[in-house]
Amino acid sequence: MNLYDWNDSQGPFGRSYDLLGDKSIELINIPGHTAGLVATKITNSDGKYFLYYGDGGYGEKSWKEMVTSGISMDKSAQKKSLEWIRKESLDPNCVRSLACHGIEEKPEVFEF
């Protein structure tokens, strides 16, 4: 099943979907845990962005220590995706990156 017609080339595998056609919201293919996993990257007009990488890692500790999840459809792809998450999270333009299982996360509001 193909959910997206990849129309852009962001991410570790050069496959992303530019949702609005202006690169402000990109769904970026980060396979490994599952084949169809995507990260969401929201970029403002100044080039600052927020990255939500869902099940691409357990949280900040995953990309800081390169800890992949125990469940993986493709360990090699999962590691490549996590390396990309790390690179993006460390970029000075990244205001925040979050996973869906980050136990250290608390509800918050942030503006960028």
DOLUM-625510 format. One record per atom (N, C-alpha, C): residue in one letter; x negated, y negated, z negated. Coordinates in steps of 0.05 Angstrom, whole numbers, plus 5000, padded with zeros to 4 digits. Atoms other than C-alpha are relative to their C-alpha. Layout:
aXYZ;...
This chain:
m498350235000;m500050005000;m498249755000;n501450254999;n497349325019;n501849784990;l498350215011;l500148764976;l499349735011;y500950264990;y496148195007;y498850035027;d501650034976;d493747985074;d497849824991;w502350165009;w486947765049;w499549785020;n500450224981;n486247075079;n497649824992;d502450155008;d479846835044;d497950204991;s502349815005;s473147135024;s498749964973;q501250025027;q472046974950;q499750274987;g500249765017;g469847494900;g497850195008;p502349814996;p465048084895;p500250175025;f499749844976;f467948434956;f501049835023;g499350184978;g469547824998;g502950025009;r497249984994;r477047924993;r501649844979;s498350155018;s481747404964;s502449905016;y497550114988;y488647114977;y500449724990;d499650285006;d489246364979;d503049954999;l497050005004;l496346304951;l501349765013;l498750244989;l497845584972;l498749895024;g501450104976;g492945495029;g498149774995;d501850235006;d488844964992;d497850074981;k502049895018;k484245404950;k500349924971;s499550075028;s487445154885;s500750254984;i499449755014;i490045854867;i499250235019;e501049774985;e486346464891;e500450264985;l499849735011;l487947194878;l497650155011;i502649894991;i481147534881;i499850304993;n500249725003;n480148274891;n497650084982;i502149905019;i476148574832;i500550294994;p499449725005;p476949324840;p498150134981;g501649845019;g474149854794;g501850144980;h498149885019;h478949954737;h502350135016;t498149904980;t484250024792;t499249885026;a500850104973;a483649924867;a501249735006;g498650244993;g488649354870;g499849774980;l500250205020;l486348944811;l499149735012;v500850274991;v485848184823;v499649824976;a500450225019;a483147594783;a501549775012;t498850244991;t486746934787;t498249774993;k501850235004;k482446314796;k501649755008;i498550254996;i485845634788;i497949774999;t502050214997;t481545054812;t501349735003;n498950274997;n482944314803;n498549845022;s501150174978;s481143744851;s497049934995;d502850065007;d474443634814;d498250255002;g501549764998;g472244354826;g499850164974;k499949865026;k473344564753;k502150235003;y498149784997;y476845234746;y500450164975;f499349815020;f480245724700;f500150285013;l500049734989;l479146474712;l501450194981;y498749795014;y483947004689;y499450265014;y500949764987;y480947684702;y501450254991;g498349775008;g486248134671;g498550244989;d501349755009;d483648844664;d497250035012;g502849994990;g476948674696;g498050034978;g501749965023;g474148704626;g501749984975;y498550015025;y476248754553;y500149724989;g500250275011;g474448024539;g497249905005;e502650124997;e468347584534;e497750194995;k502249805006;k464148144504;k499450175024;s500449834976;s465148554567;s498049885019;w501850124980;w461848064614;w497449904987;k502650085012;k456647824563;k498150244997;e501749765004;e454248534549;e500350215022;m499649834977;m456448844615;m501150284992;v498749765010;v461049354581;v502550055017;t497749934983;t465749674631;t502050174983;s498049855014;s472250004609;s499550305004;g500349714998;g472550754597;g501650125023;i498349904978;i477950844649;i499349845025;s500850134975;s475650704720;s500650185023;m499749854975;m477650914789;m497450015016;d502550024986;d470850694815;d498049854983;k501850135019;k465250554765;k498149805014;s501850184986;s460650244817;s501449745007;a498550254993;a465949754841;a500749854974;q499450135026;q467849614768;q497649844990;k502550145009;k460649424752;k499549765017;k500450224982;k460148984813;k502149774994;s497950195007;s466748644795;s499349864974;l500750125026;l464448534723;l497649815003;e502250184995;e457948234748;e500949745012;w498850244989;w462047744789;w501449844979;i498650135022;i466447584728;i498049854983;r502150125017;r460047444688;r499049745014;k501150234985;k457246984743;k502049775000;e497950204999;e463846604749;e500449874972;s499550095027;s464746554673;s497749824990;l502350165008;l457746254664;l499649755016;d500250234982;d458645754720;d500849754984;p499250255015;p458745034691;p502749895008;n497350094992;n465144904730;n502350164988;c498049835013;c468745464693;c500749894972;v499250115026;v472745144636;v500850224981;r499149785017;r475245814610;r500450255017;s499349754987;s475646544629;s501250184979;l498549835019;l480347044597;l500650275013;a499149734993;a481947784600;a502750054986;c497449955012;c488648084582;c499750154973;h500349855025;h485748504524;h498149874981;g501950135017;g481247984491;g501149974972;i499050015028;i482448114417;i499349754985;e500950245013;e478747484399;e501749765008;e498450224989;e483747054438;e502449934983;k497750115015;k488946624404;k501549825020;p498550184982;p494546234438;p498849725000;e501150264998;e492045574463;e501049855025;v499450174977;v493345004511;v497449855006;f502350164992;f487644694550;f500649875027;e499650154975;e487344184605;e497349975013;f502450054985;f482244094659;f500549855025;
